[in-house]
Amino acid sequence: MHLTLHTDYALRVLLYLTHFPERPVGTAEISTAFGISKHHLVRVVQTLAQHQFVTATAGRFGGVTLARPATEIRLGDVVRACEPNFKLVECFEMESNTCPIVPVCALKSPLRNALDAFLISLDGHTLADVANPRQHNRFISLLQSQ
């Protein structure tokens, strides 16, 4: 299983926002902190806002904030919202499948089960579980040393 950069960046944005709940955070700040293209980051924030993980406000005093408490944001929900598809192999997409062994292949079921287990595991964790507030100062210092 390989997550796209879009999903990776979305998770990073959410972690960053969890460390700054007291204020809106500009996309330029997050972009600088992680060394991510601001243009790409804006698209990530749009996805997160569309799925109501964050609230984005434009303008001089605008920025991005979590739309709800970190304890209510499940990692599995974020990954599902940000990943374009979960077709691990060609036969998951029957319309474009060209694999000749589909009628006799038993691989699809174990792969589907593995994908389901992956998402179920992520569903067992919230953003608050992985933000680790005890490491706030170290989190900030690591980003500032970039």
N, C-alpha and C positions, 0 to 999 in steps of 0.2 A: 504494500500500500504506500503510495506516495502522494502527499498533499501538495496542492499547487502553492506557488508563492502568494497568491491572493489570500488563501486561507491562512498561511503562515503569518502574513502581515496583519490579517484581521485579528488573530490571536494576540499578536504583539501589541496592537493598538489597544485592545481591551485590557491587557495586563497593565499597560502604561496608564490608562485612564483610571484603573483601580487604585493606583498609587497616588493619584491626584484628584480625589473625589470633591475637594473643596472649591475647585475652579474649572472653568472651561479651558481646554487645552487646544492650542492651535495646531493645525496639521503641519505647519513648518517646524514646530518644536518637535513633534514626533518624528518627522522626516529626518531632522538633524540627529536626534537621539539614536535612531537605528540605522542611519545611513541609507535610507530608502528614498527613491525618487518621489518628490512631492506629488507629481502628476499621478503616479501609480497609487500613492497613498490616498489621494482624493477619491479615486474609484473604489478603493477598499472601504473608506468611510461611507461612501454612498451605499454600498451593499449593506454595511452594518446598520445604517439608518433605515434603509428600506425594510429590513427585517426587525426593526425596533430594538436593537441592542444598544444603539447610541442615539443621542439627539445632537444634531449639528445645526449651529446657528451661524449665519453669515454676518459679516461686518467687523468693524474695528474691535468691538468687545465680544465678538462671537468666539466660537470654538466648538469642541466636541466634548460631550459628557456621557457617562453611562445613562441609558434610558431607564434603567431599573437597578436595584441593588445587585452587586456581584454574586450574592448568594442565590439569585434567581436566574442566573445565566448559565445554562448547561453547556459544557464544551461540545457535546454531541450535536446540539441544536446549531451552534455556530458553524461547525464543520459541515453539516447538512446544508446550511444556508449559503455557504461560500464556495463549496465545491461544485464545479459545473456538471459533473456526472460521476457515477460510481460504477461504471462499466469496466470492471477489472480486466476482462478479456472480451474479445470480439463477439462471442456468442451471447453476451448479455444484451446485445443490441440486435435483435433478430432481423430488423429491417435491412441492416447493412452487413449481416453475417455472411461470410463466404467460406467458413470452415466446413470441410466436407465430412468431418467425423461427428458432427452434432448428434445425429440419430443414435449413435452408440457410445458417446462420451459421457462419463459420469463425473467429470471434473467440475462442472458448473455448480453443482450442489455444495460441495465442500468450500468452494470459493465464496459462494453466497453466504454460507454459514460463517466463514471467517470475517467477511465484511460486516455481517450483522453483529458478531461478537465485538468487533472493533468499535462500532458505533454504540453498542450497549455499554461497553467499558467507559467510553467518553461520557455517556449519559450519567454515569455514576459520579461525575465530578463537576463542580461548579467553578466559575471564574474565581470565586473567593477561596476555594480549596487550593488553587495553584498560585494565587497572587502572593501568598506568604508575607503578611504585613511585618513580621519580625525581621524580614530581610530588606525593608524599605530603603534604609541608608545604603546598603550594599548595592541594591538594584540601581539606585540613582548614581552612585559612584562608578559603577561599571559602565553606565551609559555616558557619563561625563568624560570618561577616560578615552573614549573613541576618537 
